[in-house]
Every structure is written in structure tokens, then in C-alpha cells.
Amino acid sequence: MRAPRPRAAYDPRVLHLRLITPADRTDEVVALLERTVGTAHLVVLAGAARDPAGDVVLCDVAREAADGVVTELRAQGIDRCGAISLQDTALTLSLRAEEAEREAPGDSADAVVWDELVEATQEESTLSGTYLAFLAIATMIAACGVVLDNAVLVVGAMAVGPEFGPLAGLCTAIVRRAPALALRSLLALVVGFAAAVALTVAFSLLMDALGLFTEARVEGARPNTRFIYDPDLFSFVVALLAGIAGILSLTSAKSGALVGVAISVTTVPAAANAAVAFAYADYVQARGSAEQLLLNLLGLTLSGTATLLVQRLVRRRAAPRG
């Protein structure tokens, strides 16, 4: 009877590393990869690179070892004289990959690839037309929700809002001491919400002219959405918890959890309620909504930054010495 073949490992936690190195630096890079715990499938293609000219070095690396490898490669200047590319692999069938992941210190779900995080948050925190459109549309949907006292519309608007991107960028910038990223993130938040509120004020006036919004609805009892303009300690606690969940979802590549974060914190609805209340000159509601917005943004930023600091501390303690 034929013996069963070893079962191949399905390991989505392995990342694929591709390097372009000058020919005189390849041995140095290969030595680094060979002595790094958590690498597998090393391939060297001599002279394969044309722009920039040099060798191509390929390997797979466990996610928990990736940040250390990239940091050392950048310290050697490979990003300046060649190129460093890192990407997720949808499927890796290899017992050697399973061994590499098992040998690497820590757990892949807890690993943070800092350069990957900086790149992702930098893209998400860019003040673009698409970002402004999503934020403005989300705020207008929330405006309909607060006027109608409709929690479903409010939740939908919270899911559409893209504001967690620049918030995560701000947290990352604080931890990494990256002033350019911090400025980019703050610009996206301040200009984005200012533009969204201004457009929603105009939208509210238009809806009023059409008879769809009324002052009586805004001033009347709204039991389902009153919390939006009446901030309290619970609002801050929820923002703190959501900030932790949001950062963990980014750093562990579990982006599906971001939807839950988005609908946990009333940033967009608060901005919408401020806009509608301002349109009807209800400055008490507008002020309460603005306080709710600032409270949530502060809570998200504080807890997100603290989460990244803890992750960096834990990772440093888990890193092998030697």
C-alpha cells in the first residue's frame, strides 16, 4: 500500500519578497535572507534585472519576520540602489513555508509591517476628489437620517464614510514620527469635514426648499438620533474601543473589521447633524454635534496611537536577540 503523501500547507500568512540588487551586493543580501528565521523558497536570478540593472532575489517570508527583514534591507540601502517589493500571497502550498512560519517568533496575526502600514495609510489619507466625494455623500445621507430620525440611514452613512483612513494615518505618523504623513492626514480630516459640512448645509437648504426637510423635524423629539448631538462619556469610551479595533484590523490585515469600526463611531452623523442644525440656525444642536465629532476624533486618535505603541513594544520584546 502506497504511503500517504505529506499534506501541503495552506499558509496565507507568508509574504512574497522581491528584490533588485546590484551584482556586487547580492551575496550580502542572500546572506541576510539565509540567516533570517522565517524565510523560505530563496531564488537568485543573476543579471535578470534591467532597470535598475542587477540581480533579482526572490523569497517568501513569514509575516512576523517581514518587518525585520525590510528594516535591515533598508539599512543596507537596497531601497536606494535597487528595489524592495513585498506583497501578500493568496495561496502558498509548501511544507517549507509552514516550517518558516512556525520558526518565526511571534504570531502572524500580531505582526506589523511598518513600511506597509505607512504606505497604506499614506494612500488612504490623501485629500483626493474621491475621498471628498465619499465623505460629502456620507454626510448628506446622515443628514437625511437625522432629520427623519432613521437609525438605518445613519448607520449606512457611517459605513460609507472614509474618515478612518486619515485617522489611522495620523496615529501612524505620531508613532513613526513622520511629520509629512501627519500633515497630510490632518489636512484630509480638517478640509474633508469642512467641505462635507459646507456641502451638507447647502444640501439641507435645498431639501428645505423642496419641502423634504423641515425645521419642525429638526427641532422635534428624535429618540433614535438624539445621541448624535448630546455627547457624554460613553461616546468617548466607544471611540476609544473603536480606535483599538480599527488599528488592529489594519495591522493584522483583517480589513473586514473596519466596517464594524465605521458604524461604531458617530463622526459622520455628528458632522451631518451640525450642518442641518446650522442651516436652521439651531446653534445649540450644532455646538453639541461639533463636540461629539471632536470627542470621537480625539478618542480614535488616542487609542489608535496607543495601540500602535503597544504593538511596537510587544514586537521588540518578541524579536530574537543576536
C-alpha positions as CSV (number, residue, x, y, z in Angstrom):
1,M,0.0,0.0,0.0
2,R,1.4,3.4,-1.0
3,A,2.2,5.7,1.9
4,P,0.2,8.9,2.0
5,R,2.0,12.0,0.7
6,P,2.7,14.8,3.2
7,R,-0.1,17.3,3.3
8,A,0.9,20.7,1.8
9,A,0.3,23.7,4.0
10,Y,-2.2,26.4,3.1
11,D,-0.5,29.4,4.6
12,P,-1.8,32.9,3.6
13,R,0.4,34.5,6.2
14,V,3.5,34.1,4.1
15,L,4.5,37.3,2.2
16,H,6.5,37.3,-1.1
17,L,9.6,39.4,-1.2
18,R,11.2,40.5,-4.5
19,L,14.5,42.4,-4.5
20,I,16.6,44.0,-7.2
21,T,20.2,44.2,-6.0
22,P,23.4,45.4,-7.6
23,A,25.5,42.4,-8.6
24,D,28.2,43.3,-6.0
25,R,25.6,43.4,-3.2
26,T,23.7,40.2,-4.0
27,D,25.9,37.9,-1.8
28,E,25.4,40.3,1.1
29,V,21.6,40.3,0.7
30,V,21.4,36.5,0.2
31,A,23.5,36.0,3.4
32,L,21.0,38.2,5.3
33,L,18.0,36.2,4.0
34,E,19.6,32.9,4.7
35,R,20.3,33.7,8.3
36,T,16.9,35.2,8.9
37,V,14.5,32.9,10.7
38,G,11.2,32.7,8.9
39,T,12.3,32.8,5.2
40,A,11.9,30.1,2.6
41,H,12.0,29.5,-1.2
42,L,15.1,31.6,-1.9
43,V,15.7,32.2,-5.6
44,V,18.5,34.2,-7.2
45,L,18.3,35.3,-10.8
46,A,21.7,36.6,-11.8
47,G,21.6,39.6,-14.2
48,A,17.9,39.4,-14.7
49,A,17.1,43.0,-13.8
50,R,17.4,45.7,-16.4
51,D,16.1,48.9,-14.7
52,P,17.8,49.2,-12.4
53,A,20.4,46.8,-13.6
54,G,21.4,43.9,-11.3
55,D,20.2,40.6,-9.9
56,V,16.7,39.6,-8.9
57,V,16.4,37.9,-5.5
58,L,13.1,36.2,-4.6
59,C,11.9,34.6,-1.4
60,D,8.9,34.0,0.8
61,V,8.9,35.3,4.4
62,A,6.6,34.8,7.3
63,R,4.6,37.9,8.1
64,E,6.0,38.1,11.6
65,A,9.6,38.2,10.2
66,A,8.9,40.6,7.3
67,D,9.3,43.9,9.2
68,G,12.7,42.9,10.5
69,V,13.9,41.8,7.0
70,V,12.7,45.0,5.3
71,T,14.2,47.2,8.1
72,E,17.7,45.5,7.6
73,L,17.4,45.7,3.8
74,R,16.7,49.4,4.0
75,A,19.6,49.9,6.5
76,Q,21.8,48.3,3.8
77,G,20.5,50.8,1.3
78,I,18.8,48.3,-1.0
79,D,15.8,50.6,-1.5
80,R,18.2,53.3,-2.8
81,C,20.5,51.3,-5.0
82,G,17.9,48.7,-6.1
83,A,14.3,47.9,-5.1
84,I,12.3,46.2,-2.4
85,S,8.8,44.8,-3.1
86,L,6.6,43.0,-0.6
87,Q,3.2,41.5,-1.3
88,D,0.6,39.1,0.1
89,T,0.3,35.7,-1.4
90,A,-3.2,34.4,-1.8
91,L,-2.1,30.8,-1.7
92,T,1.1,29.1,-0.7
93,L,1.3,25.3,-0.8
94,S,4.5,24.3,0.8
95,L,5.7,22.4,3.9
96,R,8.8,24.6,3.9
97,A,6.6,27.7,4.2
98,E,4.8,26.1,7.1
99,E,8.1,25.5,8.8
100,A,9.3,29.0,8.2
101,E,6.1,30.5,9.7
102,R,6.4,28.2,12.7
103,E,10.1,29.1,13.2
104,A,9.5,32.8,13.1
105,P,9.0,34.4,16.5
106,G,5.5,35.7,17.5
107,D,2.3,35.2,15.7
108,S,1.4,36.5,12.2
109,A,-1.9,38.0,13.4
110,D,0.0,40.3,15.7
111,A,2.8,41.2,13.3
112,V,3.1,44.8,12.0
113,V,4.9,45.5,8.8
114,W,5.6,49.2,9.5
115,D,6.6,50.2,6.0
116,E,3.5,48.5,4.6
117,L,1.3,50.4,7.2
118,V,2.9,53.7,6.4
119,E,2.3,53.2,2.6
120,A,-1.3,52.1,3.1
121,T,-2.2,55.0,5.5
122,Q,-0.4,57.5,3.3
123,E,-2.6,56.4,0.4
124,E,-5.8,56.4,2.5
125,S,-5.1,59.8,4.0
126,T,-4.6,61.6,0.7
127,L,-7.0,64.5,0.1
128,S,-8.5,63.5,-3.2
129,G,-11.7,64.1,-5.1
130,T,-12.9,60.6,-4.4
131,Y,-12.2,61.0,-0.6
132,L,-14.1,64.3,-0.5
133,A,-17.0,62.8,-2.6
134,F,-17.4,59.8,-0.3
135,L,-17.2,62.0,2.9
136,A,-19.7,64.5,1.5
137,I,-22.2,61.8,0.3
138,A,-21.9,60.0,3.6
139,T,-22.7,63.3,5.5
140,M,-25.7,64.0,3.2
141,I,-27.1,60.5,3.8
142,A,-26.6,61.0,7.5
143,A,-28.4,64.4,7.3
144,C,-31.4,62.5,5.9
145,G,-31.1,60.1,8.7
146,V,-31.1,62.7,11.5
147,V,-34.0,64.7,10.0
148,L,-36.1,61.5,9.6
149,D,-34.8,60.1,12.9
150,N,-33.9,57.0,10.9
151,A,-31.2,54.9,12.5
152,V,-30.8,52.7,9.4
153,L,-29.8,55.7,7.3
154,V,-27.4,56.9,10.0
155,V,-25.7,53.5,10.1
156,G,-25.5,53.4,6.3
157,A,-23.8,56.8,6.3
158,M,-21.3,55.7,8.9
159,A,-20.3,52.7,6.8
160,V,-19.8,54.9,3.7
161,G,-17.6,57.5,5.4
162,P,-13.8,57.2,4.6
163,E,-12.5,59.2,7.6
164,F,-10.8,56.3,9.4
165,G,-8.1,56.3,6.7
166,P,-6.6,59.7,7.7
167,L,-7.2,59.0,11.4
168,A,-5.1,55.8,11.0
169,G,-2.5,57.9,9.1
170,L,-2.3,60.4,11.9
171,C,-1.8,57.6,14.5
172,T,0.9,56.0,12.4
173,A,2.6,59.4,11.9
174,I,2.7,60.0,15.6
175,V,4.3,56.7,16.3
176,R,6.7,56.8,13.4
177,R,7.5,60.5,13.9
178,A,6.5,61.2,10.3
179,P,5.6,64.9,10.1
180,A,4.7,64.8,6.4
181,L,2.2,62.0,6.9
182,A,0.8,63.8,10.0
183,L,0.3,67.0,8.0
184,R,-1.3,65.0,5.1
185,S,-3.7,63.2,7.5
186,L,-4.7,66.4,9.3
187,L,-5.3,68.2,6.1
188,A,-7.6,65.4,4.9
189,L,-9.5,65.4,8.1
190,V,-9.9,69.2,8.5
191,V,-10.5,70.1,4.9
192,G,-12.6,66.9,4.3
193,F,-15.0,67.6,7.2
194,A,-15.2,71.3,6.5
195,A,-16.1,70.7,2.9
196,A,-18.6,67.9,3.8
197,V,-20.3,70.2,6.3
198,A,-20.5,73.1,3.9
199,L,-21.9,71.0,1.2
200,T,-24.4,69.4,3.6
201,V,-25.6,72.9,4.7
202,A,-26.3,73.7,1.1
203,F,-28.0,70.3,0.7
204,S,-30.2,70.9,3.7
205,L,-31.3,74.3,2.4
206,L,-32.1,72.7,-0.9
207,M,-34.1,69.9,0.8
208,D,-35.9,72.6,2.8
209,A,-36.8,74.5,-0.3
210,L,-38.2,71.3,-1.8
211,G,-40.2,70.7,1.4
212,L,-38.4,67.5,2.3
213,F,-36.6,68.9,5.3
214,T,-38.5,71.0,7.9
215,E,-37.4,72.9,11.0
216,A,-40.1,71.1,13.0
217,R,-38.5,67.7,12.3
218,V,-35.0,69.0,13.3
219,E,-36.3,70.7,16.5
220,G,-38.7,67.9,17.4
221,A,-38.1,64.8,19.5
222,R,-35.7,62.4,17.9
223,P,-35.2,59.5,20.2
224,N,-33.2,57.4,17.7
225,T,-30.7,60.0,16.8
226,R,-30.6,62.4,19.8
227,F,-27.3,60.8,21.0
228,I,-25.6,62.4,17.9
229,Y,-25.8,66.0,19.3
230,D,-25.7,65.1,23.0
231,P,-22.2,63.8,23.8
232,D,-21.3,62.0,27.0
233,L,-18.6,59.8,28.5
234,F,-20.0,56.7,26.7
235,S,-19.3,58.4,23.4
236,F,-15.6,58.8,24.3
237,V,-15.4,55.2,25.6
238,V,-16.9,53.8,22.3
239,A,-14.4,55.9,20.3
240,L,-11.5,54.5,22.3
241,L,-12.6,51.0,21.8
242,A,-13.3,51.6,18.1
243,G,-9.8,53.1,17.6
244,I,-8.2,50.0,19.0
245,A,-10.3,47.7,16.8
246,G,-9.6,49.8,13.7
247,I,-5.8,49.8,14.1
248,L,-5.8,46.1,14.9
249,S,-7.8,45.4,11.8
250,L,-5.3,47.3,9.7
251,T,-2.1,45.8,11.1
252,S,-3.4,42.3,11.1
253,A,-4.8,42.5,7.6
254,K,-8.3,41.8,8.8
255,S,-9.9,44.7,6.9
256,G,-13.4,43.3,7.3
257,A,-13.5,44.6,10.9
258,L,-13.1,48.1,9.6
259,V,-16.8,48.1,8.7
260,G,-17.7,47.5,12.3
261,V,-15.4,50.3,13.4
262,A,-17.0,52.6,10.9
263,I,-20.5,52.0,12.2
264,S,-19.4,52.3,15.9
265,V,-18.5,55.9,16.0
266,T,-20.7,58.9,15.1
267,T,-18.2,61.1,13.3
268,V,-20.1,61.5,10.0
269,P,-23.5,61.7,11.6
270,A,-22.3,64.3,14.1
271,A,-20.9,66.4,11.2
272,A,-24.3,65.9,9.4
273,N,-26.3,67.0,12.4
274,A,-24.1,70.0,12.9
275,A,-24.7,71.0,9.2
276,V,-28.5,70.6,9.4
277,A,-28.8,72.4,12.7
278,F,-26.6,75.2,11.4
279,A,-28.9,75.5,8.3
280,Y,-31.8,76.2,10.7
281,A,-29.8,78.4,13.0
282,D,-30.0,76.0,15.8
283,Y,-26.6,76.7,17.2
284,V,-27.1,74.7,20.4
285,Q,-27.5,71.5,18.4
286,A,-24.7,72.5,16.1
287,R,-22.4,73.0,19.0
288,G,-23.3,69.7,20.6
289,S,-22.8,67.9,17.4
290,A,-19.4,69.6,16.9
291,E,-18.4,68.5,20.4
292,Q,-19.5,64.9,19.6
293,L,-17.4,65.0,16.4
294,L,-14.3,66.3,18.2
295,L,-14.7,63.9,21.1
296,N,-14.8,60.9,18.8
297,L,-11.9,62.0,16.7
298,L,-9.8,62.6,19.8
299,G,-10.8,59.1,21.2
300,L,-10.0,57.4,18.0
301,T,-6.6,59.1,17.7
302,L,-5.6,58.5,21.3
303,S,-6.5,54.8,21.3
304,G,-5.2,54.1,17.8
305,T,-1.8,55.7,18.7
306,A,-1.6,53.8,22.0
307,T,-2.4,50.5,20.2
308,L,0.4,51.0,17.7
309,L,2.8,51.9,20.5
310,V,1.9,48.7,22.4
311,Q,2.3,46.6,19.2
312,R,5.7,48.0,18.6
313,L,6.8,47.4,22.2
314,V,5.5,43.8,22.1
315,R,7.2,43.1,18.8
316,R,10.5,44.4,20.0
317,R,10.4,42.1,23.0
318,A,9.4,39.1,20.8
319,A,12.3,39.8,18.4
320,P,15.2,37.3,18.6
321,R,18.4,38.6,20.1
322,G,21.7,38.1,18.5
